[in-house]
Amino acid sequence: MEKKVMLVDGMALLFRAFYATAMSNYYMINSKGVPTNAVYGMVKHLFTAARVHEPTHVIACWDMGSKTFRNDLFDAYKANRSAPPEEMVPQFDLAKEVTEALGIPNVGMGGYEADDCIGTLSRHYREEAEVTILTGDQDMLQLLQPNVSVLLLKKGYGNYEEYTEDRLMEEKGIRPRQLIDLKAFMGDSSDNYPGVKGIGEKTALKLLHQFESIEGILENIGSLTKAQRSKIEADLDMLHLSRDLAEIRCDAEVSHPLEESFFQVEEERMAEKFNELEFRNWRKNLI
């Protein structure tokens, strides 16, 4: 049997599901007073993707606390993010309980983000399996490789943009690794680091098409326009730091034996958990 691994970005699915219904103040609060809208939606995303892509193995990856090595590199990393809404807070642990009840292992590592765990595991598994990353985060496109594709969630359920190395090249004319350098120039307002002031996506892409990498651009800095050169030279340290922050690490000390992630839901265990959480009409709406 051909092995097909789906690596799930748990946080991305959970937040997307939460905000899809929270906008209309629909939190699915059960009789114990616990909101479940994010977990319910996350499960729906999971089952929908599993139906379409038929993975043989599934693993969920999670952030383990808000501080990572990136905060050591740059104090202000993600410092602009507000605390999650109170209806979201109890659902973080619930989500992991639910994936566990579905027989899906939860993987995470202190000091690293879920992205780094996904990157590391995708490198481990791609030699022996076809790997699909399920996420809403475009940053994951830097992980594309032979045998590694990315499914980007779009609005609603069952709508995805499927990316391979070839599709990325068709769309942007760059390779996955070059996305890291692109982000180093552009910065990332949601992660709160600036990149190079005054250099946006259009200019950065043009320079990368021409010179391949940050090193290539710096080696040829004399052939850039005066404005480009002065902007890069003014923010050179931040350019290098931004690249460090943008790069998903694929060498985190995280592992999980593939044979322990075989995707086979135990109906009884799942039913017990869904009923405990008071998921309504789950047989009809979820599976």
PyRosetta script that sets phi, psi and omega in degrees:
from pyrosetta import init, pose_from_sequence

init()
pose = pose_from_sequence("MEKKVMLVDGMALLFRAFYATAMSNYYMINSKGVPTNAVYGMVKHLFTAARVHEPTHVIACWDMGSKTFRNDLFDAYKANRSAPPEEMVPQFDLAKEVTEALGIPNVGMGGYEADDCIGTLSRHYREEAEVTILTGDQDMLQLLQPNVSVLLLKKGYGNYEEYTEDRLMEEKGIRPRQLIDLKAFMGDSSDNYPGVKGIGEKTALKLLHQFESIEGILENIGSLTKAQRSKIEADLDMLHLSRDLAEIRCDAEVSHPLEESFFQVEEERMAEKFNELEFRNWRKNLI")
pose.set_psi(1, 132.9)
pose.set_omega(1, 178.0)
pose.set_phi(2, -72.3)
pose.set_psi(2, 132.0)
pose.set_omega(2, -178.8)
pose.set_phi(3, -86.4)
pose.set_psi(3, 131.4)
pose.set_omega(3, 177.2)
pose.set_phi(4, -128.5)
pose.set_psi(4, 111.5)
pose.set_omega(4, -177.0)
pose.set_phi(5, -99.9)
pose.set_psi(5, 131.4)
pose.set_omega(5, 172.0)
pose.set_phi(6, -109.3)
pose.set_psi(6, 119.2)
pose.set_omega(6, 175.7)
pose.set_phi(7, -98.1)
pose.set_psi(7, 119.5)
pose.set_omega(7, -171.8)
pose.set_phi(8, -103.1)
pose.set_psi(8, 126.7)
pose.set_omega(8, 174.7)
pose.set_phi(9, -82.5)
pose.set_psi(9, 89.6)
pose.set_omega(9, -171.9)
pose.set_phi(10, -55.5)
pose.set_psi(10, -46.7)
pose.set_omega(10, -178.1)
pose.set_phi(11, -61.7)
pose.set_psi(11, -41.2)
pose.set_omega(11, -178.4)
pose.set_phi(12, -62.2)
pose.set_psi(12, -43.8)
pose.set_omega(12, 179.8)
pose.set_phi(13, -67.1)
pose.set_psi(13, -40.6)
pose.set_omega(13, -176.2)
pose.set_phi(14, -65.9)
pose.set_psi(14, -47.7)
pose.set_omega(14, -179.5)
pose.set_phi(15, -65.9)
pose.set_psi(15, -41.3)
pose.set_omega(15, 179.8)
pose.set_phi(16, -61.1)
pose.set_psi(16, -45.2)
pose.set_omega(16, -179.3)
pose.set_phi(17, -65.5)
pose.set_psi(17, -39.0)
pose.set_omega(17, -179.6)
pose.set_phi(18, -61.0)
pose.set_psi(18, -52.3)
pose.set_omega(18, -174.4)
pose.set_phi(19, -71.6)
pose.set_psi(19, -22.4)
pose.set_omega(19, 178.8)
pose.set_phi(20, -61.8)
pose.set_psi(20, -33.6)
pose.set_omega(20, -179.6)
pose.set_phi(21, -108.4)
pose.set_psi(21, -25.2)
pose.set_omega(21, -178.2)
pose.set_phi(22, -63.9)
pose.set_psi(22, -27.0)
pose.set_omega(22, 179.7)
pose.set_phi(23, -57.4)
pose.set_psi(23, -30.4)
pose.set_omega(23, 179.0)
pose.set_phi(24, -106.9)
pose.set_psi(24, 24.4)
pose.set_omega(24, 178.9)
pose.set_phi(25, 56.0)
pose.set_psi(25, 35.4)
pose.set_omega(25, 179.0)
pose.set_phi(26, -107.5)
pose.set_psi(26, 101.9)
pose.set_omega(26, -174.4)
pose.set_phi(27, -107.9)
pose.set_psi(27, -1.2)
pose.set_omega(27, -179.4)
pose.set_phi(28, 51.8)
pose.set_psi(28, 55.2)
pose.set_omega(28, -177.8)
pose.set_phi(29, -78.0)
pose.set_psi(29, 124.9)
pose.set_omega(29, -175.9)
pose.set_phi(30, -87.2)
pose.set_psi(30, -176.5)
pose.set_omega(30, -173.3)
pose.set_phi(31, -66.5)
pose.set_psi(31, -17.1)
pose.set_omega(31, 176.8)
pose.set_phi(32, -88.8)
pose.set_psi(32, 2.0)
pose.set_omega(32, 179.7)
pose.set_phi(33, 82.5)
pose.set_psi(33, 14.5)
pose.set_omega(33, -177.6)
pose.set_phi(34, -99.6)
pose.set_psi(34, 125.0)
pose.set_omega(34, 175.3)
pose.set_phi(35, -72.3)
pose.set_psi(35, 142.4)
pose.set_omega(35, -177.1)
pose.set_phi(36, -133.0)
pose.set_psi(36, 9.4)
pose.set_omega(36, -173.4)
pose.set_phi(37, -61.0)
pose.set_psi(37, -39.7)
pose.set_omega(37, -178.1)
pose.set_phi(38, -67.8)
pose.set_psi(38, -42.8)
pose.set_omega(38, -178.2)
pose.set_phi(39, -66.7)
pose.set_psi(39, -43.5)
pose.set_omega(39, 179.3)
pose.set_phi(40, -58.5)
pose.set_psi(40, -48.6)
pose.set_omega(40, -179.4)
pose.set_phi(41, -65.5)
pose.set_psi(41, -37.8)
pose.set_omega(41, 177.8)
pose.set_phi(42, -60.3)
pose.set_psi(42, -44.0)
pose.set_omega(42, 179.7)
pose.set_phi(43, -63.3)
pose.set_psi(43, -39.3)
pose.set_omega(43, 179.3)
pose.set_phi(44, -63.7)
pose.set_psi(44, -43.4)
pose.set_omega(44, 175.7)
pose.set_phi(45, -58.5)
pose.set_psi(45, -44.7)
pose.set_omega(45, -177.7)
pose.set_phi(46, -61.1)
pose.set_psi(46, -51.9)
pose.set_omega(46, -177.5)
pose.set_phi(47, -66.4)
pose.set_psi(47, -36.7)
pose.set_omega(47, 179.3)
pose.set_phi(48, -63.1)
pose.set_psi(48, -46.9)
pose.set_omega(48, 179.8)
pose.set_phi(49, -64.8)
pose.set_psi(49, -37.8)
pose.set_omega(49, -179.7)
pose.set_phi(50, -67.1)
pose.set_psi(50, -36.5)
pose.set_omega(50, 177.3)
pose.set_phi(51, -63.4)
pose.set_psi(51, -43.3)
pose.set_omega(51, -176.0)
pose.set_phi(52, -72.5)
pose.set_psi(52, -42.5)
pose.set_omega(52, -170.3)
pose.set_phi(53, -104.5)
pose.set_psi(53, -7.9)
pose.set_omega(53, 173.9)
pose.set_phi(54, 46.1)
pose.set_psi(54, 58.9)
pose.set_omega(54, 177.2)
pose.set_phi(55, -69.4)
pose.set_psi(55, 149.1)
pose.set_omega(55, 173.8)
pose.set_phi(56, -89.3)
pose.set_psi(56, -24.2)
pose.set_omega(56, -178.9)
pose.set_phi(57, -135.7)
pose.set_psi(57, 141.3)
pose.set_omega(57, 179.1)
pose.set_phi(58, -135.3)
pose.set_psi(58, 136.4)
pose.set_omega(58, 176.3)
pose.set_phi(59, -135.1)
pose.set_psi(59, 136.5)
pose.set_omega(59, 176.4)
pose.set_phi(60, -104.2)
pose.set_psi(60, 133.6)
pose.set_omega(60, 179.3)
pose.set_phi(61, -113.7)
pose.set_psi(61, 143.8)
pose.set_omega(61, -172.5)
pose.set_phi(62, -136.4)
pose.set_psi(62, 151.9)
pose.set_omega(62, 167.5)
pose.set_phi(63, -72.1)
pose.set_psi(63, 145.3)
pose.set_omega(63, 179.7)
pose.set_phi(64, -118.4)
pose.set_psi(64, 76.8)
pose.set_omega(64, -177.5)
pose.set_phi(65, 93.8)
pose.set_psi(65, 164.6)
pose.set_omega(65, -171.8)
pose.set_phi(66, -87.1)
pose.set_psi(66, -17.9)
pose.set_omega(66, -177.4)
pose.set_phi(67, -96.7)
pose.set_psi(67, 132.7)
pose.set_omega(67, 176.9)
pose.set_phi(68, -135.8)
pose.set_psi(68, 179.8)
pose.set_omega(68, 179.4)
pose.set_phi(69, -59.3)
pose.set_psi(69, -23.9)
pose.set_omega(69, 179.6)
pose.set_phi(70, -67.8)
pose.set_psi(70, -29.8)
pose.set_omega(70, 175.4)
pose.set_phi(71, -69.1)
pose.set_psi(71, -30.0)
pose.set_omega(71, 175.8)
pose.set_phi(72, -69.6)
pose.set_psi(72, -33.8)
pose.set_omega(72, 179.3)
pose.set_phi(73, -73.7)
pose.set_psi(73, -35.8)
pose.set_omega(73, -173.1)
pose.set_phi(74, -149.2)
pose.set_psi(74, 108.5)
pose.set_omega(74, -175.7)
pose.set_phi(75, -51.7)
pose.set_psi(75, -38.1)
pose.set_omega(75, -172.6)
pose.set_phi(76, -83.5)
pose.set_psi(76, 3.0)
pose.set_omega(76, -177.6)
pose.set_phi(77, -57.5)
pose.set_psi(77, 121.5)
pose.set_omega(77, 180.0)
pose.set_phi(78, 58.5)
pose.set_psi(78, 15.7)
pose.set_omega(78, -177.1)
pose.set_phi(79, -69.2)
pose.set_psi(79, -15.1)
pose.set_omega(79, -179.0)
pose.set_phi(80, -82.7)
pose.set_psi(80, -4.7)
pose.set_omega(80, -175.5)
pose.set_phi(81, -82.7)
pose.set_psi(81, 133.9)
pose.set_omega(81, 178.1)
pose.set_phi(82, -83.1)
pose.set_psi(82, 163.7)
pose.set_omega(82, 177.8)
pose.set_phi(83, -62.0)
pose.set_psi(83, 149.2)
pose.set_omega(83, 179.2)
pose.set_phi(84, -64.5)
pose.set_psi(84, 152.8)
pose.set_omega(84, 178.2)
pose.set_phi(85, -56.4)
pose.set_psi(85, 147.9)
pose.set_omega(85, -174.7)
pose.set_phi(86, -61.0)
pose.set_psi(86, -29.6)
pose.set_omega(86, 179.1)
pose.set_phi(87, -70.1)
pose.set_psi(87, -16.2)
pose.set_omega(87, -178.8)
pose.set_phi(88, -84.8)
pose.set_psi(88, -34.2)
pose.set_omega(88, -168.5)
pose.set_phi(89, -53.5)
pose.set_psi(89, -51.3)
pose.set_omega(89, -178.0)
pose.set_phi(90, -68.2)
pose.set_psi(90, -12.7)
pose.set_omega(90, -175.3)
pose.set_phi(91, -83.0)
pose.set_psi(91, -14.6)
pose.set_omega(91, 178.4)
pose.set_phi(92, -61.9)
pose.set_psi(92, -52.2)
pose.set_omega(92, 179.9)
pose.set_phi(93, -69.2)
pose.set_psi(93, -38.1)
pose.set_omega(93, 178.7)
pose.set_phi(94, -58.2)
pose.set_psi(94, -40.1)
pose.set_omega(94, -178.7)
pose.set_phi(95, -60.1)
pose.set_psi(95, -42.0)
pose.set_omega(95, -179.9)
pose.set_phi(96, -69.4)
pose.set_psi(96, -35.1)
pose.set_omega(96, 176.4)
pose.set_phi(97, -63.0)
pose.set_psi(97, -40.5)
pose.set_omega(97, -178.1)
pose.set_phi(98, -68.8)
pose.set_psi(98, -44.9)
pose.set_omega(98, 178.8)
pose.set_phi(99, -61.5)
pose.set_psi(99, -38.7)
pose.set_omega(99, 177.2)
pose.set_phi(100, -60.9)
pose.set_psi(100, -42.3)
pose.set_omega(100, 179.0)
pose.set_phi(101, -64.3)
pose.set_psi(101, -24.4)
pose.set_omega(101, 177.5)
pose.set_phi(102, -87.8)
pose.set_psi(102, 3.1)
pose.set_omega(102, 179.6)
pose.set_phi(103, 78.9)
pose.set_psi(103, 18.0)
pose.set_omega(103, -179.6)
pose.set_phi(104, -99.3)
pose.set_psi(104, 121.9)
pose.set_omega(104, 179.0)
pose.set_phi(105, -67.1)
pose.set_psi(105, 143.4)
pose.set_omega(105, 174.8)
pose.set_phi(106, -102.0)
pose.set_psi(106, 125.8)
pose.set_omega(106, -177.7)
pose.set_phi(107, -123.5)
pose.set_psi(107, 135.0)
pose.set_omega(107, 175.9)
pose.set_phi(108, -163.9)
pose.set_psi(108, 165.0)
pose.set_omega(108, -178.9)
pose.set_phi(109, -148.8)
pose.set_psi(109, 128.7)
pose.set_omega(109, 178.2)
pose.set_phi(110, -55.4)
pose.set_psi(110, 139.6)
pose.set_omega(110, 178.5)
pose.set_phi(111, 88.1)
pose.set_psi(111, -9.6)
pose.set_omega(111, 179.1)
pose.set_phi(112, -125.9)
pose.set_psi(112, 159.2)
pose.set_omega(112, 174.8)
pose.set_phi(113, -92.3)
pose.set_psi(113, 164.7)
pose.set_omega(113, 176.8)
pose.set_phi(114, -55.4)
pose.set_psi(114, -36.7)
pose.set_omega(114, 179.6)
pose.set_phi(115, -55.4)
pose.set_psi(115, -42.0)
pose.set_omega(115, -178.1)
pose.set_phi(116, -67.9)
pose.set_psi(116, -36.7)
pose.set_omega(116, 177.2)
pose.set_phi(117, -65.9)
pose.set_psi(117, -42.9)
pose.set_omega(117, 179.2)
pose.set_phi(118, -64.1)
pose.set_psi(118, -43.5)
pose.set_omega(118, 178.5)
pose.set_phi(119, -60.1)
pose.set_psi(119, -45.7)
pose.set_omega(119, -178.7)
pose.set_phi(120, -64.8)
pose.set_psi(120, -47.4)
pose.set_omega(120, -179.0)
pose.set_phi(121, -65.7)
pose.set_psi(121, -35.8)
pose.set_omega(121, 180.0)
pose.set_phi(122, -62.7)
pose.set_psi(122, -35.6)
pose.set_omega(122, 177.3)
pose.set_phi(123, -69.5)
pose.set_psi(123, -39.0)
pose.set_omega(123, 179.6)
pose.set_phi(124, -62.6)
pose.set_psi(124, -44.3)
pose.set_omega(124, -167.8)
pose.set_phi(125, -89.0)
pose.set_psi(125, -21.0)
pose.set_omega(125, -168.7)
pose.set_phi(126, -66.4)
pose.set_psi(126, -18.6)
pose.set_omega(126, 177.7)
pose.set_phi(127, -70.8)
pose.set_psi(127, -29.9)
pose.set_omega(127, -174.4)
pose.set_phi(128, -116.6)
pose.set_psi(128, -3.1)
pose.set_omega(128, -176.4)
pose.set_phi(129, -151.4)
pose.set_psi(129, 161.4)
pose.set_omega(129, 171.7)
pose.set_phi(130, -84.9)
pose.set_psi(130, 125.8)
pose.set_omega(130, -173.6)
pose.set_phi(131, -109.7)
pose.set_psi(131, 130.5)
pose.set_omega(131, 174.2)
pose.set_phi(132, -122.1)
pose.set_psi(132, 130.9)
pose.set_omega(132, 178.0)
pose.set_phi(133, -102.8)
pose.set_psi(133, 121.8)
pose.set_omega(133, 179.9)
pose.set_phi(134, -101.5)
pose.set_psi(134, 116.0)
pose.set_omega(134, -173.1)
pose.set_phi(135, -157.4)
pose.set_psi(135, 172.4)
pose.set_omega(135, 170.9)
pose.set_phi(136, -114.1)
pose.set_psi(136, 6.0)
pose.set_omega(136, -169.5)
pose.set_phi(137, -102.8)
pose.set_psi(137, 113.3)
pose.set_omega(137, -178.0)
pose.set_phi(138, -63.5)
pose.set_psi(138, -21.9)
pose.set_omega(138, 178.4)
pose.set_phi(139, -56.9)
pose.set_psi(139, -28.0)
pose.set_omega(139, -177.3)
pose.set_phi(140, -65.2)
pose.set_psi(140, -14.9)
pose.set_omega(140, -179.2)
pose.set_phi(141, -63.3)
pose.set_psi(141, -20.2)
pose.set_omega(141, 176.5)
pose.set_phi(142, -67.3)
pose.set_psi(142, -14.4)
pose.set_omega(142, -178.9)
pose.set_phi(143, -88.3)
pose.set_psi(143, -4.4)
pose.set_omega(143, -179.6)
pose.set_phi(144, -58.1)
pose.set_psi(144, 135.9)
pose.set_omega(144, 178.2)
pose.set_phi(145, -154.1)
pose.set_psi(145, 172.6)
pose.set_omega(145, 169.5)
pose.set_phi(146, -56.8)
pose.set_psi(146, 132.0)
pose.set_omega(146, 179.8)
pose.set_phi(147, 76.8)
pose.set_psi(147, 4.9)
pose.set_omega(147, 175.4)
pose.set_phi(148, -128.0)
pose.set_psi(148, 118.0)
pose.set_omega(148, 177.1)
pose.set_phi(149, -119.9)
pose.set_psi(149, 164.0)
pose.set_omega(149, -179.5)
pose.set_phi(150, -124.2)
pose.set_psi(150, 130.4)
pose.set_omega(150, 174.4)
pose.set_phi(151, -102.7)
pose.set_psi(151, 111.7)
pose.set_omega(151, 178.4)
pose.set_phi(152, -94.1)
pose.set_psi(152, 122.2)
pose.set_omega(152, 178.1)
pose.set_phi(153, -66.6)
pose.set_psi(153, 135.5)
pose.set_omega(153, 173.0)
pose.set_phi(154, -111.9)
pose.set_psi(154, -175.1)
pose.set_omega(154, -175.9)
pose.set_phi(155, -61.9)
pose.set_psi(155, 141.5)
pose.set_omega(155, 178.9)
pose.set_phi(156, 84.0)
pose.set_psi(156, -168.1)
pose.set_omega(156, -178.6)
pose.set_phi(157, -110.4)
pose.set_psi(157, 139.3)
pose.set_omega(157, 176.7)
pose.set_phi(158, 82.0)
pose.set_psi(158, 7.2)
pose.set_omega(158, 177.5)
pose.set_phi(159, -105.8)
pose.set_psi(159, 118.3)
pose.set_omega(159, -176.8)
pose.set_phi(160, -134.6)
pose.set_psi(160, 153.9)
pose.set_omega(160, 165.3)
pose.set_phi(161, -106.7)
pose.set_psi(161, 118.2)
pose.set_omega(161, -179.3)
pose.set_phi(162, -96.8)
pose.set_psi(162, 124.1)
pose.set_omega(162, -177.3)
pose.set_phi(163, -112.5)
pose.set_psi(163, 138.8)
pose.set_omega(163, 169.5)
pose.set_phi(164, -125.6)
pose.set_psi(164, 172.8)
pose.set_omega(164, 176.0)
pose.set_phi(165, -55.3)
pose.set_psi(165, -42.3)
pose.set_omega(165, -177.2)
pose.set_phi(166, -63.7)
pose.set_psi(166, -42.1)
pose.set_omega(166, -179.1)
pose.set_phi(167, -65.2)
pose.set_psi(167, -40.1)
pose.set_omega(167, 178.4)
pose.set_phi(168, -61.5)
pose.set_psi(168, -42.4)
pose.set_omega(168, 179.4)
pose.set_phi(169, -63.7)
pose.set_psi(169, -40.8)
pose.set_omega(169, 178.2)
pose.set_phi(170, -62.5)
pose.set_psi(170, -41.6)
pose.set_omega(170, -174.6)
pose.set_phi(171, -77.8)
pose.set_psi(171, -46.6)
pose.set_omega(171, -171.8)
pose.set_phi(172, -116.3)
pose.set_psi(172, -10.4)
pose.set_omega(172, 178.8)
pose.set_phi(173, 72.6)
pose.set_psi(173, 21.3)
pose.set_omega(173, 177.9)
pose.set_phi(174, -133.6)
pose.set_psi(174, 163.8)
pose.set_omega(174, 178.0)
pose.set_phi(175, -89.7)
pose.set_psi(175, 161.6)
pose.set_omega(175, -177.3)
pose.set_phi(176, -53.4)
pose.set_psi(176, -44.3)
pose.set_omega(176, -178.3)
pose.set_phi(177, -61.1)
pose.set_psi(177, -30.7)
pose.set_omega(177, -178.9)
pose.set_phi(178, -70.3)
pose.set_psi(178, -18.5)
pose.set_omega(178, 176.4)
pose.set_phi(179, -62.4)
pose.set_psi(179, -31.0)
pose.set_omega(179, 179.4)
pose.set_phi(180, -65.3)
pose.set_psi(180, -45.3)
pose.set_omega(180, 179.1)
pose.set_phi(181, -67.0)
pose.set_psi(181, -35.6)
pose.set_omega(181, 177.6)
pose.set_phi(182, -60.0)
pose.set_psi(182, -46.1)
pose.set_omega(182, -178.5)
pose.set_phi(183, -69.9)
pose.set_psi(183, -30.1)
pose.set_omega(183, 177.5)
pose.set_phi(184, -61.9)
pose.set_psi(184, -38.0)
pose.set_omega(184, 177.3)
pose.set_phi(185, -74.3)
pose.set_psi(185, -46.1)
pose.set_omega(185, -173.7)
pose.set_phi(186, -75.1)
pose.set_psi(186, -26.6)
pose.set_omega(186, -171.0)
pose.set_phi(187, 71.4)
pose.set_psi(187, -174.4)
pose.set_omega(187, -178.5)
pose.set_phi(188, -149.1)
pose.set_psi(188, 108.3)
pose.set_omega(188, -176.7)
pose.set_phi(189, -66.8)
pose.set_psi(189, -31.1)
pose.set_omega(189, -178.8)
pose.set_phi(190, -74.1)
pose.set_psi(190, -28.7)
pose.set_omega(190, 175.9)
pose.set_phi(191, -94.2)
pose.set_psi(191, -5.3)
pose.set_omega(191, 172.3)
pose.set_phi(192, 69.3)
pose.set_psi(192, 42.9)
pose.set_omega(192, 167.4)
pose.set_phi(193, -131.3)
pose.set_psi(193, 146.3)
pose.set_omega(193, -163.7)
pose.set_phi(194, -88.6)
pose.set_psi(194, -20.4)
pose.set_omega(194, -173.1)
pose.set_phi(195, 66.8)
pose.set_psi(195, -143.6)
pose.set_omega(195, 179.7)
pose.set_phi(196, -103.5)
pose.set_psi(196, 118.0)
pose.set_omega(196, -177.9)
pose.set_phi(197, -60.6)
pose.set_psi(197, 130.3)
pose.set_omega(197, 175.6)
pose.set_phi(198, 90.2)
pose.set_psi(198, -2.9)
pose.set_omega(198, 175.8)
pose.set_phi(199, -114.0)
pose.set_psi(199, 112.2)
pose.set_omega(199, -178.3)
pose.set_phi(200, -100.1)
pose.set_psi(200, -169.6)
pose.set_omega(200, -174.6)
pose.set_phi(201, -60.7)
pose.set_psi(201, -43.2)
pose.set_omega(201, -175.2)
pose.set_phi(202, -60.3)
pose.set_psi(202, -49.8)
pose.set_omega(202, -179.5)
pose.set_phi(203, -66.7)
pose.set_psi(203, -43.7)
pose.set_omega(203, -178.3)
pose.set_phi(204, -61.9)
pose.set_psi(204, -42.6)
pose.set_omega(204, 178.0)
pose.set_phi(205, -62.1)
pose.set_psi(205, -43.6)
pose.set_omega(205, -179.5)
pose.set_phi(206, -59.6)
pose.set_psi(206, -44.7)
pose.set_omega(206, -179.9)
pose.set_phi(207, -66.1)
pose.set_psi(207, -38.4)
pose.set_omega(207, 179.7)
pose.set_phi(208, -71.2)
pose.set_psi(208, -35.5)
pose.set_omega(208, 174.9)
pose.set_phi(209, -61.4)
pose.set_psi(209, -37.6)
pose.set_omega(209, -175.0)
pose.set_phi(210, -80.4)
pose.set_psi(210, -43.4)
pose.set_omega(210, -170.2)
pose.set_phi(211, -119.1)
pose.set_psi(211, 5.2)
pose.set_omega(211, 172.0)
pose.set_phi(212, 77.8)
pose.set_psi(212, -47.7)
pose.set_omega(212, -170.5)
pose.set_phi(213, -152.0)
pose.set_psi(213, 172.9)
pose.set_omega(213, 175.5)
pose.set_phi(214, -58.7)
pose.set_psi(214, -43.0)
pose.set_omega(214, 179.2)
pose.set_phi(215, -59.5)
pose.set_psi(215, -44.3)
pose.set_omega(215, 180.0)
pose.set_phi(216, -62.3)
pose.set_psi(216, -39.3)
pose.set_omega(216, 179.5)
pose.set_phi(217, -66.8)
pose.set_psi(217, -43.8)
pose.set_omega(217, -178.4)
pose.set_phi(218, -67.3)
pose.set_psi(218, -35.2)
pose.set_omega(218, 177.7)
pose.set_phi(219, -65.4)
pose.set_psi(219, -27.7)
pose.set_omega(219, -177.7)
pose.set_phi(220, -111.2)
pose.set_psi(220, 26.3)
pose.set_omega(220, -172.8)
pose.set_phi(221, -61.7)
pose.set_psi(221, -25.7)
pose.set_omega(221, 178.7)
pose.set_phi(222, -65.8)
pose.set_psi(222, -21.6)
pose.set_omega(222, -178.5)
pose.set_phi(223, -95.5)
pose.set_psi(223, 3.0)
pose.set_omega(223, 177.0)
pose.set_phi(224, -81.0)
pose.set_psi(224, 164.9)
pose.set_omega(224, 174.8)
pose.set_phi(225, -67.1)
pose.set_psi(225, 160.3)
pose.set_omega(225, -178.4)
pose.set_phi(226, -59.8)
pose.set_psi(226, -41.0)
pose.set_omega(226, -178.6)
pose.set_phi(227, -64.9)
pose.set_psi(227, -45.6)
pose.set_omega(227, 179.4)
pose.set_phi(228, -60.7)
pose.set_psi(228, -45.4)
pose.set_omega(228, -177.1)
pose.set_phi(229, -61.9)
pose.set_psi(229, -46.1)
pose.set_omega(229, -176.8)
pose.set_phi(230, -67.1)
pose.set_psi(230, -36.1)
pose.set_omega(230, 178.2)
pose.set_phi(231, -64.4)
pose.set_psi(231, -45.3)
pose.set_omega(231, -179.0)
pose.set_phi(232, -66.1)
pose.set_psi(232, -44.1)
pose.set_omega(232, -178.5)
pose.set_phi(233, -65.8)
pose.set_psi(233, -34.1)
pose.set_omega(233, 179.7)
pose.set_phi(234, -68.4)
pose.set_psi(234, -28.7)
pose.set_omega(234, -175.3)
pose.set_phi(235, -120.1)
pose.set_psi(235, 30.5)
pose.set_omega(235, -173.6)
pose.set_phi(236, -61.3)
pose.set_psi(236, -44.6)
pose.set_omega(236, -180.0)
pose.set_phi(237, -63.2)
pose.set_psi(237, -41.4)
pose.set_omega(237, -179.8)
pose.set_phi(238, -68.1)
pose.set_psi(238, -31.1)
pose.set_omega(238, 176.9)
pose.set_phi(239, -60.6)
pose.set_psi(239, -48.0)
pose.set_omega(239, -179.7)
pose.set_phi(240, -67.5)
pose.set_psi(240, -40.6)
pose.set_omega(240, 178.7)
pose.set_phi(241, -64.9)
pose.set_psi(241, -42.2)
pose.set_omega(241, -179.8)
pose.set_phi(242, -62.4)
pose.set_psi(242, -35.5)
pose.set_omega(242, 177.6)
pose.set_phi(243, -65.6)
pose.set_psi(243, -40.6)
pose.set_omega(243, 177.3)
pose.set_phi(244, -60.3)
pose.set_psi(244, -40.5)
pose.set_omega(244, -178.8)
pose.set_phi(245, -72.4)
pose.set_psi(245, -33.2)
pose.set_omega(245, -175.7)
pose.set_phi(246, -77.4)
pose.set_psi(246, -25.5)
pose.set_omega(246, -173.1)
pose.set_phi(247, -77.2)
pose.set_psi(247, 124.5)
pose.set_omega(247, 173.8)
pose.set_phi(248, -75.3)
pose.set_psi(248, 126.5)
pose.set_omega(248, -178.8)
pose.set_phi(249, -78.1)
pose.set_psi(249, 134.2)
pose.set_omega(249, 179.5)
pose.set_phi(250, -113.1)
pose.set_psi(250, 17.0)
pose.set_omega(250, -178.3)
pose.set_phi(251, -127.5)
pose.set_psi(251, 26.8)
pose.set_omega(251, 176.4)
pose.set_phi(252, -65.9)
pose.set_psi(252, 150.5)
pose.set_omega(252, -178.7)
pose.set_phi(253, -82.3)
pose.set_psi(253, 62.5)
pose.set_omega(253, -178.7)
pose.set_phi(254, -127.9)
pose.set_psi(254, 138.5)
pose.set_omega(254, 178.5)
pose.set_phi(255, -152.2)
pose.set_psi(255, 160.1)
pose.set_omega(255, 175.6)
pose.set_phi(256, -154.7)
pose.set_psi(256, 124.3)
pose.set_omega(256, -178.8)
pose.set_phi(257, -60.3)
pose.set_psi(257, 128.1)
pose.set_omega(257, -176.2)
pose.set_phi(258, -57.5)
pose.set_psi(258, -38.4)
pose.set_omega(258, -176.5)
pose.set_phi(259, -64.8)
pose.set_psi(259, -15.9)
pose.set_omega(259, 179.6)
pose.set_phi(260, -92.1)
pose.set_psi(260, 10.6)
pose.set_omega(260, -179.6)
pose.set_phi(261, -124.2)
pose.set_psi(261, 22.3)
pose.set_omega(261, 178.7)
pose.set_phi(262, -60.0)
pose.set_psi(262, 130.7)
pose.set_omega(262, -173.3)
pose.set_phi(263, -89.6)
pose.set_psi(263, 102.2)
pose.set_omega(263, 178.9)
pose.set_phi(264, -148.5)
pose.set_psi(264, 102.4)
pose.set_omega(264, -174.6)
pose.set_phi(265, -75.3)
pose.set_psi(265, 131.4)
pose.set_omega(265, 173.5)
pose.set_phi(266, -87.0)
pose.set_psi(266, 110.0)
pose.set_omega(266, -174.7)
pose.set_phi(267, -49.9)
pose.set_psi(267, -45.0)
pose.set_omega(267, -174.2)
pose.set_phi(268, -66.6)
pose.set_psi(268, -44.0)
pose.set_omega(268, -179.0)
pose.set_phi(269, -65.2)
pose.set_psi(269, -41.5)
pose.set_omega(269, 178.5)
pose.set_phi(270, -63.9)
pose.set_psi(270, -47.7)
pose.set_omega(270, -178.0)
pose.set_phi(271, -59.8)
pose.set_psi(271, -41.1)
pose.set_omega(271, -179.4)
pose.set_phi(272, -60.8)
pose.set_psi(272, -44.2)
pose.set_omega(272, -177.9)
pose.set_phi(273, -70.1)
pose.set_psi(273, -45.1)
pose.set_omega(273, -178.4)
pose.set_phi(274, -64.5)
pose.set_psi(274, -38.4)
pose.set_omega(274, 179.0)
pose.set_phi(275, -70.3)
pose.set_psi(275, -37.6)
pose.set_omega(275, 177.5)
pose.set_phi(276, -59.9)
pose.set_psi(276, -39.0)
pose.set_omega(276, -179.5)
pose.set_phi(277, -83.4)
pose.set_psi(277, -5.8)
pose.set_omega(277, 179.2)
pose.set_phi(278, 64.0)
pose.set_psi(278, 40.6)
pose.set_omega(278, 172.7)
pose.set_phi(279, -67.2)
pose.set_psi(279, 121.1)
pose.set_omega(279, -178.5)
pose.set_phi(280, -83.1)
pose.set_psi(280, 141.4)
pose.set_omega(280, 175.0)
pose.set_phi(281, 50.6)
pose.set_psi(281, 34.9)
pose.set_omega(281, -174.0)
pose.set_phi(282, -67.4)
pose.set_psi(282, -31.4)
pose.set_omega(282, 178.9)
pose.set_phi(283, -62.5)
pose.set_psi(283, -36.7)
pose.set_omega(283, -178.1)
pose.set_phi(284, -81.5)
pose.set_psi(284, -40.3)
pose.set_omega(284, -169.7)
pose.set_phi(285, -96.1)
pose.set_psi(285, -20.4)
pose.set_omega(285, -172.9)
pose.set_phi(286, -107.5)
pose.set_psi(286, -44.7)
pose.set_omega(286, -168.2)
pose.set_phi(287, -105.1)
pose.dump_pdb("model.pdb")
